[in-house]
Amino acid sequence: MVSAALEAPGIRLHAAELLALREGALRTKRSQPASRRPGAVPAKPPGAGMDLREIRAFAEGDDARRIDPSATARTGAPHIRSFHEDRDDTLLLIADFRPPMLWGTGATLRSVRAARLAARRGWQAVARGASLAVISVTAHGIAVVPPGSGTPQMIRVSHMLASRHDQALHSGREASSLEEALIHAARLSPPGGEVILATGPEGLATGDEPALARLARRRRVRLLLPLDPLETSPPAWPLPIRAGALCRLARLAPFDRAALAQQLRALNVSLEVVDDDAC
């Protein structure tokens, strides 16, 4: 049961608001790819897929099993077929609801903004026919919605995120590591899939980096960072900081996104900073 004090808009997360984000995602809906199985779309690199990329003259090192009989007979010289490589159009969302995300100086908590941003990405994935899975992380551990597709999947995702956020609001525990979620993500997301981690600037601990690097080896991993107004435009004047009987004045500096981007590049992870609640 959520107390009345937490019912204010922007503090409690409701499944209805995540479901309502569907309309905006459908406005940018792309045509669903024609494929042999849900989630498979032809990628640009040549490979062993089903969609023809080109027919060209045979060159040393080519696989003789790909010789095209018709083109070879027509030209009198060996020609081969090359194909696009199929990749999985799957999206795995990781939503961070640990204690460091449960604050905000604007209209919403960072955790609520992270959930809304993740839900928008989820609706966009559903609109293009992709497969979608979700991991939520709280101080109590992780919860998972296994891969699925279509509107029923987003309904499951929305209710899970809202329920887990309610649990997080009542958690008095210390923040846990993201390592468990990242290890599970490597099992859940297939090679070639996309992973979006919605967390805060302090979300990644040094001990999480090896697991994040392993996850990013064969997947497109992006860190989605919803910044609070205090992190983007802090007051110009010093602020008092108190710890018991101690008091100091400190001047806050804007968050250094360039330093984080450089750190993530070394792990093969991209960074997307969101300064407001837009998609």
Buried (B, 14 or more C-beta within 10 A) or exposed (E): EEEEEEEEEEBBBBBEBBBEBBEEBEEEEEEEBEBEEBBBBBBEEEBEBEBEBEBEEBEEEBEEEBBBEEBBEEEEEBBBBBBBBBBBBBBBBBBBBBBBBBEBEBBBBBBBBBBBBBBBBBBBBBBBBBBBBBBBBBBBEBBBBEBBBEEEBBBBBBBBBBBBBBBBBEBEEEBBBBBBBBBBBBEBBBEBBBBBBBBBBEBBEEEBBEBBBBBBEEBBBBBBBBBBEBBBEBEEEEEEEEEEEEEEEEEBEEBEBEEBBEBBEEBBBBBEBBBEBEB
